[in-house]
Amino acid sequence: MPRQAEKSSANTEAFDDAVIKKEITLSKEDRDKLFAAKSHSENIMFIQNIILAILNARGLTKTLYPMQILRIFYIARQIFEEQGRMVELEGPVRVCGDIHGQYGDLIRIFNFCGFPPDSNYLFLGDYVDRGRHSMEVLILCLAYEIRYSNNFFMLRGKALGFEPNKDRGGNALTFGSDVLDEFLEILGVDMIIRGHQVVQDGYAFNAGRKCVTVFLAAYYLGQFDNAAGVCFVSEGLEVSFEQLKPETLKHDKSNNP
């Protein structure tokens, strides 16, 4: 075993020993002190080990210790706190919509479009719930997340203004093309890429191609025959789409809840 791999394995085993000693019973403050004592390089090695374990697991599952999961959350929180509310990115980048714990779709997209860091990804959210492998999805997406509100929006044809979203209830809203035009003008951008809505082809344009919806969870909930779609933004900010069509996935049952 290479020296670096030996060191990596030793770090993981040492951390697992801490789990056996029931450090999970520590207070949050004490746990955070323990995690904060780890160096940046140790954290990178720790995350890499977890990712490799998940990718190499048979049956799309891998048992993680509670302290490992808490350490992952701690590292993720540090990343989010260091970033601003808005993240400025440069192309090329692939923008992905909802995954909903459908780990198989995430791996298929990585196989099709390239694994990070060879390909850059921006995930719009909704990683977890409903699918069978939410934790695996969450961990693999850690380095590429951008946070946003889950309370809106859906574009409504030629309707104007904001209205309550009857399908979602609560304080969710829908918006019309006038709202979209005003928002684009304020931000000085040409188009919005959004998720949160199942679309048959994995992507769909609205409002004269000023808004595009992307959705990554193919055969969503086992109730739809939708494709998985990814929006590719080139270095020159040209937009194209990559798609895994339903017929290519029809024999794969791993996504069904």
Summary of the structure (lengths in Angstrom):
residues: 257
radius of gyration: 20.2
end to end distance: 38.8
largest distance: 63.5
contacts: 721
relative contact order: 0.12
helix: 41%
strand: 17%
